[in-house]
Amino acid sequence: MASLKALKIRIGSVKSTQKITKAMKMVAAAKLRRAQEAAEAGRPYAERLEGVVARLAAKVGGADNAPLLLSGTGRDQVHLFVVATSDKGLAGAFNTNIARLARRRADELIAQGKTVKFYTIGRKGRGVLSRLYRDQIVHSDEPGDLGKLTFDSARGYADDLIARFQAGEFDVAHLFYATFKSVLTQEPTEQQILPVKVPAAATNDTDGGAVMEYEPDEESILADLLPRAIAIQIFRALRENAASEQGSKMTAMDNATRNAGDLIKRLQIEYNRSRQAAITTELVEIISGAEAL
């Protein structure tokens, strides 16, 4: 049994930790509101842009002059996984779930004889993946606070990926991030960003049958619009990650605060029992000494 002094020190230590986790929960709650609003505000624009690209792509079809970002290299051998996580921990399973999904998909492709490379955005994602795929990591970046990232940051990543794609470093690029559903739910998500994948449902006419003419031609518009669409998808993923990180951190710190409270109660009970035992022992010794006289 631990001594009274050791128990008292441990109770004080756990109480200090509880104060820290409670403060971190409050900070995460404050950041979550802004991050959630930013993520939800960006969804309609990204979805609308995806619809515009889809309609233009449907008109271009399999034309020989279709942009490379849409038509692709014609191969499916080398896959680049863009894994977006955060630089900081203490966010529950947020980073781990994204990396786990990327690892599962990588193992599936490798089993099929494909080559998989990794492009990590976030220190935590790199830390997990480097243990198994150290030689396959071609680039890594530490973006810092996800909530402070701007569209210029996403455009920088998009330009780098497009340059690598045009140089023939890979055939298909997949983006991994967490879609924010609620404070308790952040869903790991995979999205193909290069070549731009057009959902079949998105090619349906959503403008009430209106005939639309484009000036200049569809190919020229797509050539200018596709890089922006890729940057928008990356920016959306980073915003979703910012909200998911704070939601997961808020939940994790709330659980940690509750667990600290439970531990304090158990330690306090143990302390009281040890103190009562010590008092009883002292009384017995006093009575025994008095009887001896």
C-alpha positions, 0 to 999 in steps of 0.5 A, a space after each residue: 500500500 502506498 504511503 499517505 504522502 505518496 497518495 497525497 502527491 498523486 492526488 495533487 498531480 491528477 487534479 492538476 492534470 484535470 485542470 489542464 484537460 478541462 482547459 483544453 476542452 474549453 479551447 477546443 470547443 471555442 475553436 470548433 465553432 469557427 472551424 465547423 462554420 468554415 467547413 460547412 460554408 465551403 461545402 456548397 461551393 465545392 459541390 457546385 464547382 464539382 457539378 460544373 466540372 462534371 457537365 463540362 467533362 460530359 460535353 468533352 467526353 473522350 475527345 483527343 484534346 481533353 485536358 490531361 488532368 481529366 483524361 489521365 495518363 491512361 495507366 493505373 500502376 502508380 498511386 499517390 496517397 495524399 494523407 492529410 492529418 494534423 501536426 498535434 496530438 491529443 485529438 483522440 483517434 482523429 489522426 489514427 483513423 485517417 492513417 489506418 484507412 490509407 494503410 488499408 487501401 495501400 495494402 489492397 493496391 500493393 496486393 494487386 501489384 500496384 506501386 503506392 507512394 505517400 504525400 503527407 500533410 501533417 506530422 502525425 500522419 507521417 509519423 504513423 506511415 513512416 513506420 511501414 512505408 518510410 521509403 515510399 514517402 515522397 514528400 511531407 509537410 507540416 502545415 501548423 494550425 489547420 484552422 489558420 490555413 488559407 486557400 493559398 496553402 491549398 493551391 500550393 499543394 495542388 500546384 505541386 501535385 499537378 506538376 508531379 502528375 504532369 511529370 509522370 511521377 504517378 498515375 492516380 492521386 487519392 486524398 485522405 482526410 476526415 469528414 466532419 459529421 458531428 462532435 462525436 463523429 468524424 468519418 475517414 474519407 478517401 477521394 480521387 483528385 487526379 485525374 479528376 473523377 467525375 461522378 456519373 450522377 453529377 453529369 445529369 442536367 440540373 438546370 431544368 433542361 436549359 441549353 448552355 453555351 460556353 465561350 470559349 470552348 469547353 476544353 479551354 474552360 476545363 483546362 483553366 477550371 480543373 486546377 482550381 477544382 483540385 485546389 478547392 477539393 484540397 482546401 475543403 479537405 483541410 477545412 473538414 480536418 480542422 473541424 474534425 480535429 477540434 471535435 475529436 480533441 474536445 471529446 478526448 479532453 472531456 473523457 480525460 477530465 471525467 477519467 481524472 475525476 474518477 481516479 481522484 475519487 478512487 485515490 481519495 478513498 484509498 487515502 482515507 482508508 490508509 489514514 484511518 488505518 494509520 490512526 487506528 495503529 497509533 491508537 492501538 500503540 498508545 493503548 498498549 503502552 498505557 496498559 504496559 504501565 
